[in-house]
Amino acid sequence: MSRDTLFLIAPGFSDPKHPGQTFVCPHCNAIEGLLSSFPDLAARIDVERVLFPRPRARVIDTVGEENQSLPVLVLAANAPPDAAEWKGKRFVTKTGRILELLAERHGFPRLHD
């Protein structure tokens, strides 16, 4: 993996527990807004949007079954010490930390306090 990879739940999904409704993941949507606001910066990372239902095979293959909650930022190199690890791949799952790393590593604007 030569670039950071960001896994997000594809927006506009349905949930069998709530028939007739359409949803976005609130955590993924915060990141989606940043990506859409800065498409030139978003082009610096690989973004994979996966379907809502589990199992999420592509995510499992990358960071393990226990880490398929999204969003997940998989780091290509120079992972910070707080990154988790699975089979040699380093990743971050907390939305706030993902947004910080997008700013630090890829030049996205930071969130204002």
HUSULRA-V708763 format. One record per residue. N is the residue number from 1. RES is the residue in one letter. SS is DSSP state (2 for helix, 1 for strand, 0 for the rest). NEAR is the number of other ideal C-beta (glycine too) atoms within 10 Angstrom. D_CENTER is the distance of its C-alpha to the mean C-alpha in Angstrom with 1 decimal. Layout:
n:N res:RES ss:SS near:NEAR d_center:D_CENTER
n:N res:RES ss:SS near:NEAR d_center:D_CENTER
//
This chain:
n:1 res:M ss:0 near:11 d_center:15.5
n:2 res:S ss:0 near:7 d_center:16.5
n:3 res:R ss:0 near:13 d_center:13.4
n:4 res:D ss:0 near:23 d_center:10.1
n:5 res:T ss:1 near:20 d_center:7.5
n:6 res:L ss:1 near:25 d_center:4.0
n:7 res:F ss:1 near:25 d_center:3.7
n:8 res:L ss:1 near:22 d_center:4.5
n:9 res:I ss:1 near:23 d_center:8.0
n:10 res:A ss:0 near:15 d_center:10.6
n:11 res:P ss:0 near:14 d_center:12.6
n:12 res:G ss:0 near:9 d_center:16.2
n:13 res:F ss:1 near:15 d_center:16.3
n:14 res:S ss:0 near:13 d_center:19.2
n:15 res:D ss:0 near:11 d_center:19.8
n:16 res:P ss:2 near:7 d_center:23.1
n:17 res:K ss:2 near:6 d_center:23.7
n:18 res:H ss:2 near:9 d_center:24.0
n:19 res:P ss:0 near:7 d_center:25.9
n:20 res:G ss:0 near:5 d_center:26.2
n:21 res:Q ss:0 near:9 d_center:23.3
n:22 res:T ss:0 near:10 d_center:20.1
n:23 res:F ss:1 near:14 d_center:16.9
n:24 res:V ss:0 near:16 d_center:13.5
n:25 res:C ss:0 near:19 d_center:11.0
n:26 res:P ss:2 near:8 d_center:11.9
n:27 res:H ss:2 near:18 d_center:8.8
n:28 res:C ss:2 near:22 d_center:6.6
n:29 res:N ss:2 near:16 d_center:9.9
n:30 res:A ss:2 near:16 d_center:10.3
n:31 res:I ss:2 near:22 d_center:7.6
n:32 res:E ss:2 near:21 d_center:9.2
n:33 res:G ss:2 near:10 d_center:12.4
n:34 res:L ss:2 near:18 d_center:11.9
n:35 res:L ss:2 near:17 d_center:11.0
n:36 res:S ss:2 near:9 d_center:14.0
n:37 res:S ss:2 near:11 d_center:16.2
n:38 res:F ss:0 near:16 d_center:15.9
n:39 res:P ss:2 near:8 d_center:15.7
n:40 res:D ss:2 near:7 d_center:17.5
n:41 res:L ss:2 near:16 d_center:15.0
n:42 res:A ss:2 near:19 d_center:12.1
n:43 res:A ss:0 near:11 d_center:14.3
n:44 res:R ss:0 near:14 d_center:14.1
n:45 res:I ss:0 near:18 d_center:10.7
n:46 res:D ss:1 near:15 d_center:9.9
n:47 res:V ss:1 near:14 d_center:7.6
n:48 res:E ss:1 near:16 d_center:8.0
n:49 res:R ss:1 near:13 d_center:8.5
n:50 res:V ss:1 near:19 d_center:10.0
n:51 res:L ss:0 near:11 d_center:12.8
n:52 res:F ss:0 near:17 d_center:13.1
n:53 res:P ss:0 near:11 d_center:15.8
n:54 res:R ss:0 near:12 d_center:15.7
n:55 res:P ss:0 near:9 d_center:16.2
n:56 res:R ss:0 near:22 d_center:13.0
n:57 res:A ss:2 near:12 d_center:14.9
n:58 res:R ss:2 near:14 d_center:12.6
n:59 res:V ss:2 near:22 d_center:10.1
n:60 res:I ss:2 near:15 d_center:13.4
n:61 res:D ss:2 near:10 d_center:14.8
n:62 res:T ss:2 near:20 d_center:12.3
n:63 res:V ss:2 near:23 d_center:11.8
n:64 res:G ss:0 near:15 d_center:14.5
n:65 res:E ss:2 near:13 d_center:15.3
n:66 res:E ss:2 near:8 d_center:15.2
n:67 res:N ss:2 near:19 d_center:11.5
n:68 res:Q ss:0 near:19 d_center:10.3
n:69 res:S ss:0 near:14 d_center:9.3
n:70 res:L ss:0 near:22 d_center:5.9
n:71 res:P ss:0 near:21 d_center:3.4
n:72 res:V ss:1 near:24 d_center:3.7
n:73 res:L ss:1 near:25 d_center:4.7
n:74 res:V ss:1 near:24 d_center:7.9
n:75 res:L ss:1 near:19 d_center:10.8
n:76 res:A ss:0 near:15 d_center:13.6
n:77 res:A ss:0 near:10 d_center:16.3
n:78 res:N ss:0 near:9 d_center:17.6
n:79 res:A ss:0 near:18 d_center:15.2
n:80 res:P ss:0 near:13 d_center:16.3
n:81 res:P ss:0 near:5 d_center:18.4
n:82 res:D ss:0 near:10 d_center:16.1
n:83 res:A ss:0 near:17 d_center:13.5
n:84 res:A ss:1 near:14 d_center:13.9
n:85 res:E ss:1 near:12 d_center:15.3
n:86 res:W ss:1 near:15 d_center:15.9
n:87 res:K ss:0 near:8 d_center:18.5
n:88 res:G ss:0 near:5 d_center:18.2
n:89 res:K ss:1 near:18 d_center:14.4
n:90 res:R ss:1 near:19 d_center:13.0
n:91 res:F ss:1 near:22 d_center:9.6
n:92 res:V ss:1 near:22 d_center:8.4
n:93 res:T ss:0 near:18 d_center:7.3
n:94 res:K ss:0 near:14 d_center:9.1
n:95 res:T ss:2 near:18 d_center:7.9
n:96 res:G ss:2 near:11 d_center:11.0
n:97 res:R ss:2 near:14 d_center:10.7
n:98 res:I ss:2 near:23 d_center:7.4
n:99 res:L ss:2 near:19 d_center:9.6
n:100 res:E ss:2 near:16 d_center:12.5
n:101 res:L ss:2 near:21 d_center:11.3
n:102 res:L ss:2 near:24 d_center:10.4
n:103 res:A ss:2 near:15 d_center:14.0
n:104 res:E ss:2 near:11 d_center:15.5
n:105 res:R ss:2 near:17 d_center:14.4
n:106 res:H ss:2 near:16 d_center:14.2
n:107 res:G ss:0 near:11 d_center:16.5
n:108 res:F ss:0 near:21 d_center:14.6
n:109 res:P ss:0 near:12 d_center:16.9
n:110 res:R ss:0 near:10 d_center:16.5
n:111 res:L ss:0 near:11 d_center:16.6
n:112 res:H ss:0 near:4 d_center:20.3
n:113 res:D ss:0 near:3 d_center:21.7
//
